[in-house]
Amino acid sequence: MSSSPPEPAKKKTRRWPVVLFVFLFLALPAVGLGVYFGLLHHDPAAHEHVPDGTRIALRADGAKFFAFKPVREHLLPLVLEARDAAKSKDGNKTSRVKRIEEETGIHIPIDLREVILASTDGQAWVVLIGGKIEPGRFVSGLQKIFKEEGLDGWELKEGMLVHTLGLTLAQADDGTLIFGTTPAIARAALPASDAPSRAPLPVDGALSFLIHEQAWREMLGLIPPLVPGTDTLRNVEQASGHFVLSQQPRLIVRLDPKKTVAASKLATQTQNVLSNAQLALLLVPHDLGGAKDAIRSAKVEALPAGGADHVMVTAPWSYAVLDRTIRDLAHTIRGATNLFGRPSEQPAAPRLPF
């Protein structure tokens, strides 16, 4: 067995929130489109490949994302437009996407249903893509394409495609696609497991997340000092939750306190921080996509669950504000893409049975 390339040296400064932001606006729409055109049942499995020791993870459910009416009406036409533009550009030539489909057995984007971004240390990252994906063809198919196109630096190691820079492509036995920034994290994601040691990443809602203590502390450091009391939230050992996109959107967050802290105490501290945040946000002239009203209406309560006390935060979100925010985002994207000469006509989104 060949030795893996050495892991890059850890840096003191990590970029958890930046990566999450990029993920939200790039990875989610791609997978969501696959579900939109597939509309087939899929049992989530990619979360079973989250590596042991994961400190932060974010999951996107394409079906639930594109089932949200504002997304279908405002964002989907942009994706359809991009698809049509790509087809017209290809002409009669076989496109790269078509070649990937033929060699790997993956129909893009129909077979892609969910995507997960995870990291164990903020340095090495893995992207897991699940769906109705045929096992056993992805790595060998890409290896053939890379060779035909003269792409250097790729080598087959332990059944994975590894680049000299460390980027690693692999596929699990159940078909889940694995894209790791290092061979080590890709290898750690290969086996599927529902063991307690796996990170309990929720699979509810259009978006779900898991943030363990280390990443949680670093994200708290980004909160402006205008919000007093945020230091008390360092009593959180783990935060998880999901965003429900429906006629009554809401963000549901579970906070697990450290063993030495009572859930009732953490609930009081959390409520105080939200109250202080309301006062600080009075200085902000914008509604922040509905976040200001959500914080004002958030409900905090301490609950037991299987013998483990925790705190639940439920924040209702404005449907109208989300609709407006998604519409504005679509206009921004359209304006940016038109800079590159793409058509300005907006095709209507197909009607769906929901």
DAQUIPE-V144716 format. One record per residue. RES is the residue in one letter. SS is DSSP state (A for helix, B for strand, O for the rest). PHI is phi in whole degrees, 0 to 359 (999 if undefined). D_FIRST is the distance of its C-alpha to the first C-alpha in Angstrom with 2 decimals. Layout:
RES/SS/PHI/D_FIRST + RES/SS/PHI/D_FIRST
This chain:
M/O/999/0.00 + S/O/285/3.77 + S/O/284/6.47 + S/O/282/9.09 + P/O/301/12.50 + P/O/299/14.97 + E/O/291/17.28 + P/O/295/20.80 + A/O/296/23.43 + K/O/287/25.54 + K/O/260/29.03 + K/O/284/32.11 + T/O/263/33.56 + R/O/247/32.00 + R/O/233/33.23 + W/A/306/33.00 + P/A/297/36.35 + V/A/297/35.87 + V/A/295/32.69 + L/A/298/34.47 + F/A/298/37.42 + V/A/298/35.43 + F/A/299/33.69 + L/A/303/37.07 + F/A/267/38.62 + L/A/244/35.81 + A/A/286/33.32 + L/A/301/35.89 + P/A/299/38.31 + A/A/297/35.67 + V/A/288/34.45 + G/A/300/38.03 + L/A/298/39.22 + G/A/300/36.82 + V/A/291/38.38 + Y/A/301/41.82 + F/A/277/41.57 + G/A/278/39.62 + L/O/50/41.69 + L/O/247/39.72 + H/O/293/38.75 + H/O/217/35.31 + D/O/274/33.97 + P/O/303/32.01 + A/O/224/28.38 + A/A/298/26.58 + H/A/295/27.71 + E/A/286/25.60 + H/A/256/22.48 + V/O/299/23.77 + P/O/299/21.15 + D/O/302/22.13 + G/O/81/24.15 + T/O/299/25.55 + R/O/256/28.63 + I/B/208/30.09 + A/B/208/29.94 + L/B/223/32.35 + R/B/241/32.67 + A/B/241/34.95 + D/B/257/36.46 + G/A/298/37.63 + A/A/298/40.16 + K/A/288/41.99 + F/A/292/41.91 + F/A/275/43.53 + A/O/281/45.84 + F/O/284/47.56 + K/A/304/50.65 + P/A/301/50.72 + V/A/292/47.19 + R/A/297/48.19 + E/A/282/51.40 + H/A/254/50.30 + L/A/267/46.59 + L/A/301/45.96 + P/A/303/48.43 + L/A/294/46.49 + V/A/292/43.29 + L/A/297/45.32 + E/A/296/46.87 + A/A/297/43.57 + R/A/297/42.37 + D/A/295/45.61 + A/A/295/45.44 + A/A/295/41.96 + K/A/296/43.28 + S/A/293/46.31 + K/A/288/44.26 + D/A/290/42.00 + G/O/66/45.03 + N/O/270/44.29 + K/O/283/40.87 + T/O/287/37.74 + S/O/286/36.46 + R/A/297/32.88 + V/A/299/33.06 + K/A/297/34.23 + R/A/295/31.39 + I/A/297/28.82 + E/A/298/30.72 + E/A/293/30.74 + E/A/274/27.06 + T/A/255/25.64 + G/O/80/28.48 + I/O/263/29.22 + H/O/268/32.91 + I/O/264/33.44 + P/O/259/34.87 + I/O/303/36.09 + D/O/279/32.83 + L/B/264/31.99 + R/B/240/33.60 + E/B/214/32.11 + V/B/218/30.08 + I/B/230/28.70 + L/B/247/27.92 + A/B/215/26.25 + S/B/210/25.03 + T/O/263/24.11 + D/O/215/25.45 + G/O/81/27.37 + Q/O/249/24.87 + A/O/264/21.90 + W/B/233/23.24 + V/B/224/22.25 + V/B/250/24.56 + L/B/247/24.55 + I/B/240/26.77 + G/B/246/28.02 + G/B/159/30.56 + K/O/272/31.20 + I/O/248/27.99 + E/O/290/26.68 + P/O/287/23.11 + G/O/87/20.49 + R/O/242/22.04 + F/A/297/21.62 + V/A/294/18.30 + S/A/295/19.04 + G/A/294/22.64 + L/A/293/22.06 + Q/A/300/19.73 + K/A/295/22.67 + I/A/296/25.18 + F/A/301/23.41 + K/A/293/23.23 + E/A/295/26.88 + E/O/268/28.05 + G/O/69/26.36 + L/O/277/24.43 + D/O/273/22.23 + G/O/95/19.32 + W/B/261/17.27 + E/B/218/13.85 + L/B/277/11.98 + K/B/226/8.52 + E/O/54/7.37 + G/O/78/11.04 + M/B/240/12.49 + L/B/271/14.62 + V/B/240/14.10 + H/B/271/16.95 + T/O/299/17.11 + L/O/276/19.37 + G/O/110/16.94 + L/O/303/18.61 + T/B/229/16.37 + L/B/244/17.67 + A/B/210/16.58 + Q/B/219/18.55 + A/O/282/18.82 + D/O/297/19.87 + D/O/271/23.47 + G/O/101/23.53 + T/O/304/23.45 + L/B/273/22.43 + I/B/232/20.31 + F/B/237/20.81 + G/B/247/19.22 + T/O/280/20.08 + T/O/220/16.65 + P/A/299/13.14 + A/A/296/13.53 + I/A/287/16.82 + A/A/294/15.92 + R/A/296/13.11 + A/A/294/15.79 + A/A/271/18.24 + L/A/296/16.53 + P/O/285/17.92 + A/O/269/21.72 + S/O/201/23.74 + D/O/246/27.35 + A/O/296/26.87 + P/O/302/29.28 + S/O/289/26.54 + R/O/289/26.12 + A/O/296/28.47 + P/O/281/31.72 + L/O/285/32.03 + P/O/296/35.29 + V/O/243/35.44 + D/O/268/39.22 + G/O/74/41.09 + A/O/290/40.34 + L/B/230/38.39 + S/B/224/36.80 + F/B/210/35.11 + L/B/219/33.64 + I/B/228/34.05 + H/B/275/33.00 + E/A/308/34.90 + Q/A/299/33.17 + A/A/294/33.41 + W/A/299/36.87 + R/A/298/38.16 + E/A/292/37.09 + M/A/289/38.77 + L/A/299/41.90 + G/O/295/42.10 + L/O/272/42.81 + I/O/288/45.94 + P/O/302/49.06 + P/O/293/51.11 + L/O/291/53.96 + V/O/256/52.63 + P/O/292/53.49 + G/O/89/51.66 + T/A/295/48.15 + D/A/298/46.98 + T/A/292/47.83 + L/A/286/45.11 + R/A/289/42.58 + N/A/282/43.33 + V/B/276/41.06 + E/B/273/37.72 + Q/B/202/36.57 + A/B/239/38.21 + S/B/214/37.58 + G/B/169/39.75 + H/B/206/40.50 + F/B/251/42.99 + V/B/266/45.23 + L/O/256/46.63 + S/O/203/49.80 + Q/O/295/53.57 + Q/O/234/53.22 + P/O/297/50.07 + R/B/199/48.84 + L/B/253/46.07 + I/B/243/45.09 + V/B/236/43.25 + R/B/251/42.27 + L/B/248/42.15 + D/B/263/40.74 + P/B/284/42.39 + K/O/296/40.97 + K/O/300/41.79 + T/O/273/44.64 + V/O/242/46.32 + A/O/285/48.47 + A/A/298/48.03 + S/A/297/51.76 + K/A/293/51.51 + L/A/296/48.61 + A/A/298/50.62 + T/A/297/53.58 + Q/A/297/51.50 + T/A/295/49.93 + Q/A/297/53.40 + N/A/296/54.71 + V/A/296/51.98 + L/A/296/52.72 + S/A/294/56.43 + N/A/294/55.89 + A/A/295/53.73 + Q/A/301/56.64 + L/A/296/58.98 + A/A/295/56.62 + L/A/285/56.10 + L/O/297/59.85 + L/O/279/59.46 + V/O/266/57.12 + P/O/285/59.21 + H/O/260/56.62 + D/O/273/55.55 + L/A/56/51.83 + G/A/66/51.16 + G/A/96/52.87 + A/A/294/51.04 + K/A/298/54.32 + D/A/293/55.98 + A/A/296/52.88 + I/A/295/52.84 + R/A/294/56.57 + S/A/262/56.30 + A/O/296/53.18 + K/B/250/53.61 + V/B/242/51.92 + E/B/210/51.91 + A/B/269/50.29 + L/B/225/49.05 + P/B/268/47.46 + A/B/212/44.54 + G/O/61/43.35 + G/O/89/44.66 + A/B/253/42.98 + D/B/289/45.51 + H/B/205/44.66 + V/B/244/46.53 + M/B/250/46.94 + V/B/242/48.07 + T/B/243/49.42 + A/B/241/50.52 + P/B/293/52.41 + W/O/243/52.01 + S/O/282/54.68 + Y/A/297/54.12 + A/A/297/56.53 + V/A/292/54.79 + L/A/298/51.36 + D/A/300/52.96 + R/A/294/54.49 + T/A/296/51.32 + I/A/292/49.25 + R/A/296/52.10 + D/A/295/52.26 + L/A/298/48.51 + A/A/297/48.88 + H/A/296/51.76 + T/A/296/49.76 + I/A/297/46.85 + R/A/297/49.36 + G/A/297/51.11 + A/A/290/47.93 + T/A/289/46.80 + N/A/293/50.32 + L/O/297/49.93 + F/O/259/47.65 + G/O/82/50.24 + R/O/278/49.11 + P/O/297/51.90 + S/O/266/53.85 + E/O/294/54.88 + Q/O/251/53.46 + P/O/291/52.71 + A/O/284/53.60 + A/O/284/50.87 + P/O/298/51.00 + R/O/280/52.60 + L/O/244/50.48 + P/O/279/51.72 + F/O/205/51.32
